[in-house]
Amino acid sequence: MSDTTIDKLQRRFDAEAASGMHEIFQFHFTDAGDHYLVVDDGTLDVHEGEHGDPSVSLSMSSETFKGVMNGEINGMTAFMTGKLKATGNVMLATQLNSLFPDH
């Protein structure tokens, strides 16, 4: 995940949507390094590497990630077509668009 992508996530993060949420989103990129997001009651921390006990793990290419985050790719479609793989609490993945609205 490039620094610009991380910066965009930080800018787009909706602290209000994350109020009361304590979750770890692990991202495994097929073409980039692993990262994880720690959402803790309205705060966001982005880390490189792999977390020992994530709430949900998502595997995809960085292109698929960008497409999902900017609304060009439907996350459910990416999941159904195998472009995105998820393990753990997969329903959390559906909350990414509310945590990082594109506005």
C-alpha positions as a printed Julia matrix, in Angstrom:
103×3 Matrix{Float64}:
   0.0     0.0    0.0
   1.58    3.28  -1.05
   1.9     6.27   1.26
  -0.61    8.17  -0.88
  -3.18    5.4   -0.44
  -2.61    5.47   3.33
  -2.92    9.26   3.37
  -6.21    9.01   1.48
  -7.52    6.46   3.98
  -6.59    8.76   6.87
  -8.34   11.73   5.2
 -11.47    9.74   4.3
 -11.82    8.02   7.68
 -15.2     8.74   9.29
 -14.51    8.75  13.03
 -18.23    8.99  13.79
 -18.97    5.79  11.83
 -16.22    4.06  13.81
 -17.5     5.18  17.22
 -17.67    2.19  19.53
 -15.94   -0.08  16.98
 -12.9    -2.1   18.05
 -11.77   -4.09  15.01
  -8.64   -4.99  13.07
  -8.79   -5.18   9.28
  -5.89   -7.17   7.81
  -5.03   -6.62   4.14
  -2.92   -9.11   2.22
  -1.99   -7.64  -1.16
  -0.92  -10.01  -3.92
   1.33   -7.33  -5.41
   2.37   -5.25  -2.36
   3.23   -5.56   1.32
   0.68   -6.55   3.96
  -0.98   -3.85   6.05
  -3.57   -3.74   8.78
  -5.92   -1.08  10.05
  -6.75   -0.77  13.73
 -10.12    0.9   14.23
 -10.59    1.7   17.91
 -13.6     3.75  19.0
 -13.34    6.45  16.37
  -9.59    6.31  15.81
  -7.59    4.79  12.94
  -4.04    3.48  12.95
  -2.44    2.01   9.83
   0.42   -0.47  10.24
   2.67   -2.42   7.9
   2.88   -6.17   8.29
   0.62   -8.81   9.71
  -1.48   -8.66  12.87
  -1.59  -11.77  15.05
  -5.37  -11.8   15.55
  -7.28   -9.68  13.02
 -11.08   -9.39  13.07
 -11.17   -9.94   9.3
  -8.49  -10.7    6.69
  -8.89   -9.53   3.11
  -6.69  -10.72   0.24
  -6.66   -8.92  -3.1
  -4.48   -6.97  -5.51
  -3.77   -3.33  -4.77
  -5.73   -2.46  -7.95
  -8.82   -4.26  -6.63
  -8.42   -2.45  -3.29
  -8.24    0.94  -5.0
 -11.26    0.1   -7.15
 -13.34   -0.97  -4.16
 -12.33    2.06  -2.1
 -13.09    4.56  -4.87
 -16.39    2.91  -5.79
 -15.36    1.63  -9.23
 -15.55   -2.0   -8.09
 -18.38   -3.4   -5.99
 -16.85   -5.22  -3.02
 -19.46   -7.98  -3.07
 -18.9    -8.52  -6.8
 -15.13   -8.69  -6.24
 -15.75  -11.29  -3.5
 -18.14  -13.35  -5.64
 -15.76  -13.35  -8.63
 -12.72  -14.32  -6.55
 -10.86  -11.01  -6.89
 -11.23  -10.52  -3.15
 -10.93  -13.27  -0.55
 -12.04  -12.79   3.04
 -11.68  -14.81   6.23
 -12.81  -14.12   9.77
 -15.75  -11.78  10.37
 -16.41  -11.15   6.68
 -19.42   -8.95   7.45
 -16.98   -6.33   8.74
 -15.7    -5.92   5.2
 -19.11   -4.53   4.23
 -18.52   -1.65   6.66
 -15.39   -0.38   4.9
 -17.38    1.96   2.65
 -19.1     3.59   5.64
 -15.77    3.9    7.49
 -14.07    5.4    4.43
 -16.79    7.26   2.49
 -15.81    8.66  -0.89
 -16.85   12.29  -0.46
